[in-house]
Amino acid sequence: MAGFNAGLNFARSYYVATAAPAPARPALEGLVKADLVVVGAGCTGLAAALYAAKAGRSVVVLEAGRVGWGASGRNGGQMIPGLRKGAVELVKMLGVERARALFDLSIEARNLVVGLVKDHGIDCDLSLTGHLLGALKPRDMAAFEAEVRCLNEVMAYPHAHVLNAADALAAVATPEFCGALVDDLGGHMHPLNYTLGLARLAESQGVRICEMSRAVTLDRHAGGVRVGVEDGAAVEASHAVLAGDALLTGLSSRVNRRIMPVANYIVATEPLPDPQSLISAGRAVSDSRFVVDYFRMTRDGRLLFGGGERYTPDPPADIGAFVRPYLERAFPQLRGVRFDHAWGGMVSVTFSRLPHMGRDGPVLFAHGYSGQGVLLSTLGGKLMADALDGDAAPLEQFAQVEPAAFPGGDVLRWPLYVLGMLWYAMRDRL
Ligand SMILES: Cc1cc2nc3c(=O)[nH]c(=O)nc-3n(C[C@H](O)[C@H](O)[C@H](O)COP(=O)(O)OP(=O)(O)OC[C@H]3O[C@@H](n4cnc5c(N)ncnc54)[C@H](O)[C@@H]3O)c2cc1C
């Protein structure tokens, strides 16, 4: 696949090696009319398509590559309830009422995904074992305690609790954590198989998905929109959904300037003899660094570990060698372990770490989940479909907190952002 995703070795990822069979879908040809055209077949686009079709709309999805080959099919699979901005910060920023509304929506995202998997029997290794956020410094524990208090008392969310150092060590065999925050409603799954399941569901509702169909033009006219693909074929529709996330270029400067694509890398080890000795309760785990390490076990006993970001679009020559020091820092007992898979993907980050969702006339958009899109992307898609169906209030809750555009326009935002992120990464190290 061309563009940002090129060279990230996805074809040799653990997910592709263990993917459910997926048919190749023919590219768009000629001029097609529909009620809704969706750009992007990740979870955002597929959920928008699914729910719009359920409401009776004819829907065409245009996908530049293959279904699920964006972030949706290649991520860490960590299901982390909430938003990337914690409850305490959210309340400080927005006040109790609006913070609570956004937080409730994020929990709806979790229940939506779990409900889809269970109701439709999507085979995606769903593991509702919880999410553990490890504290690296004593001051993180003070913040975790305040966070749990806020979750319990302000958000009326009783599912999070703190672990002391001994319990954290019993939960995760790393010397790094001095405590942890556990959310019992978290977990993990096989994200590519979930995405492929969502595509099948959407198709069962009559959605047409066109692969190898990159949208290159978006024109508005009195009756709606016309989205053209590279070879001249096009879809005319009343509405368009932009769901290209970190991989979207062109089409809408307002949308593109609000996210920054950041490359992130994952390895899957060989199957380990005693997986439970690393993560006893099988939770999804991440840590309190700004540049997060995250890991979990797979169904077949591998450690799937993500760590290290690069702020330039060129991938490291050897992704495994790039991730290894981060993995061995967390688990010195795995020094020299064999990696069977190593790949990368592009995460979209917003200035505020809140997703960017909203509407601009006939064009709706949802993206920028800032590393927490496994749950939020399905919700983002559904909220856009709901808005088309007259229930615009939930999408509007997010639209009201539109993240600032990155300064520098489409070209200069890169170097400015790199400087900012490097500063944060330095803070982790100090
Ligand atoms: C390496 C990595 C690890 C991550 N780990 C986690 C995690 O553990 N937990 C978590 O919650 N989140 C995680 N995330 C984030 C999460 O994966 C994303 O937020 C989420 O998948 C975004 O879904 P999406 O559907 O919006 O975008 P995508 O899945 O990226 O889908 C966008 C699609 O649009 C297509 N597209 C783009 N432009 C065009 C165009 N012009 N025409 C047609 N198609 C186009 C792309 O090809 C792509 O298939 C991770 C992301 C990465 C990359």
The ligand as a MOL file (V3000), in Angstrom:
LIG
                    3D

  0  0  0     0  0            999 V3000
M  V30 BEGIN CTAB
M  V30 COUNTS 53 58 0 0 0
M  V30 BEGIN ATOM
M  V30 1 C 0.7660 0.5520 15.7680 0
M  V30 2 C -0.5080 1.0440 16.3850 0
M  V30 3 C -0.8730 0.5880 17.6500 0
M  V30 4 C -2.0730 1.0400 18.2050 0
M  V30 5 N -2.4790 0.4670 19.3840 0
M  V30 6 C -3.6910 0.7960 19.9010 0
M  V30 7 C -4.1840 0.1130 21.0440 0
M  V30 8 O -3.5840 -0.8400 21.5380 0
M  V30 9 N -5.3800 0.5300 21.5570 0
M  V30 10 C -6.1170 1.5320 20.9870 0
M  V30 11 O -7.1830 1.8540 21.5130 0
M  V30 12 N -5.6780 2.1580 19.8550 0
M  V30 13 C -4.5150 1.8030 19.2930 0
M  V30 14 N -4.0910 2.3890 18.1340 0
M  V30 15 C -4.9660 3.3910 17.4900 0
M  V30 16 C -6.0930 2.7460 16.6980 0
M  V30 17 O -5.6190 1.6750 15.9600 0
M  V30 18 C -6.7390 3.7830 15.7570 0
M  V30 19 O -7.1370 4.8960 16.5130 0
M  V30 20 C -7.9470 3.2590 15.0110 0
M  V30 21 O -7.6870 1.9990 14.4570 0
M  V30 22 C -8.3890 4.2390 13.9100 0
M  V30 23 O -9.3710 3.6160 13.1200 0
M  V30 24 P -9.8780 4.3420 11.7950 0
M  V30 25 O -10.8810 3.4560 11.1930 0
M  V30 26 O -10.2810 5.7260 12.1460 0
M  V30 27 O -8.5890 4.4750 10.8960 0
M  V30 28 P -7.8190 3.3060 10.0330 0
M  V30 29 O -8.0180 1.9670 10.6160 0
M  V30 30 O -6.4100 3.7660 9.8410 0
M  V30 31 O -8.5950 3.3150 8.6820 0
M  V30 32 C -8.4740 4.3550 7.7590 0
M  V30 33 C -8.5580 3.7350 6.3880 0
M  V30 34 O -8.7570 4.7850 5.4440 0
M  V30 35 C -8.0520 4.4440 4.2820 0
M  V30 36 N -7.8380 5.6910 3.5410 0
M  V30 37 C -7.1060 6.7770 3.9000 0
M  V30 38 N -7.1830 7.7300 2.9580 0
M  V30 39 C -7.9940 7.2440 1.9720 0
M  V30 40 C -8.4530 7.7440 0.7500 0
M  V30 41 N -8.0930 8.9470 0.2980 0
M  V30 42 N -9.2930 6.9830 0.0010 0
M  V30 43 C -9.6790 5.7480 0.4300 0
M  V30 44 N -9.2420 5.2230 1.5960 0
M  V30 45 C -8.4140 5.9560 2.3650 0
M  V30 46 C -6.7910 3.7830 4.7640 0
M  V30 47 O -6.1950 2.9560 3.7800 0
M  V30 48 C -7.2980 2.9960 5.9720 0
M  V30 49 O -7.6180 1.6650 5.6390 0
M  V30 50 C -2.8920 1.9830 17.5370 0
M  V30 51 C -2.5210 2.4310 16.2670 0
M  V30 52 C -1.3510 1.9520 15.6850 0
M  V30 53 C -0.9980 2.4050 14.3140 0
M  V30 END ATOM
M  V30 BEGIN BOND
M  V30 1 1 1 2
M  V30 2 1 2 3
M  V30 3 2 2 52
M  V30 4 2 3 4
M  V30 5 1 4 5
M  V30 6 1 4 50
M  V30 7 2 5 6
M  V30 8 1 6 7
M  V30 9 1 6 13
M  V30 10 2 7 8
M  V30 11 1 7 9
M  V30 12 1 9 10
M  V30 13 2 10 11
M  V30 14 1 10 12
M  V30 15 2 12 13
M  V30 16 1 13 14
M  V30 17 1 14 15
M  V30 18 1 14 50
M  V30 19 1 15 16
M  V30 20 1 16 17
M  V30 21 1 16 18
M  V30 22 1 18 19
M  V30 23 1 18 20
M  V30 24 1 20 21
M  V30 25 1 20 22
M  V30 26 1 22 23
M  V30 27 1 23 24
M  V30 28 2 24 25
M  V30 29 1 24 26
M  V30 30 1 24 27
M  V30 31 1 27 28
M  V30 32 2 28 29
M  V30 33 1 28 30
M  V30 34 1 28 31
M  V30 35 1 31 32
M  V30 36 1 32 33
M  V30 37 1 33 34
M  V30 38 1 33 48
M  V30 39 1 34 35
M  V30 40 1 35 36
M  V30 41 1 35 46
M  V30 42 1 36 37
M  V30 43 1 36 45
M  V30 44 2 37 38
M  V30 45 1 38 39
M  V30 46 1 39 40
M  V30 47 2 39 45
M  V30 48 1 40 41
M  V30 49 2 40 42
M  V30 50 1 42 43
M  V30 51 2 43 44
M  V30 52 1 44 45
M  V30 53 1 46 47
M  V30 54 1 46 48
M  V30 55 1 48 49
M  V30 56 2 50 51
M  V30 57 1 51 52
M  V30 58 1 52 53
M  V30 END BOND
M  V30 END CTAB
M  END
